[in-house]
Amino acid sequence: MLLAMDVGNSNIKMGIFSGDDLVQSFRVRTDHKRSSDEYGVMMHSFLSCIGMEFSDFHGVMISSVVPGLNFTLMRMVQTYFHKTPAFVSSQLNCGIDISYSPVSALGADRIANATAAYAAYGGPVITVDFGTATTFGVVNEKGCFVGGAIAPGIQTSADALINRTSALKSFTFETPKSAIADNTADALQSGALYGFTGLTDGILKRLLAEMPGSTVVATGGLCEVIASLSEYVHQVDKLLTLQGVKRIYQLNF
């Protein structure tokens, strides 16, 4: 078994793979205050619930955009899995070429997304990841990651709005009943979801003009809601990043 981890600023997503098959996936909140032992106990609890043990795993690979957690997670894996985890980076064989400057600044999640999308759909392909930030990645027909765009995340922007205003309250991200809202909660939904769909489609329209014929693949927490409203998203894969982590592991180990 392989444990693939996608460490984001808001959540840590984990997938258990047997070969190419995803056996189980789960997520926890990213918490800088947790110790390696606390993460280990949490992992033990998850594995026990599905009848698995640390010894069932032959490898662990991590995609992380939170450098401050890397040592904690590495120590957890070494202590409980008795293995040294591999980390996604541009220095590994990722199944794609990378044209980015500097290449060390390219996030591991964007590498994993590009790897998985190109493996599944070929090129050209565009990935959209709705996370703490909304990231766009473009892989051309030759299998080279050539860049993309980064915009604020929908939850990040909504949190900033709520925190900076006195009268506005938190709201759920559901497809609005109407663009013209007759109450504040629905108005926030309309503004957030239609607004970010407009942002997404506006960027995708420009990317597609520069890379015509691209398949557009969406992933991330709100990908299904935004994709249902988007004019340009062709595919939705909530586990795209984990699939990329698995693919990179297979190419290197």
Secondary structure by P-SEA (a helix, b strand, c coil): cbbbbbbcccbbbbbbbccccccccccccccccccaaaaaaaaaaaaaaaccccccccbbbbbcccccaaaaaaaaaaacccbbbbbbcccccccccccccccccccaaaaaaaaaaaacccccbbbbbbcccbbbbbbccccccccccccccaaaaaaaaaaacccbbbbccccccccccccaaaaaaaaaaaaaaaaaaaaaaaaaaaccbbbbbbbccaaaaaaaacccccccccaaaaaaaaaaaaacc
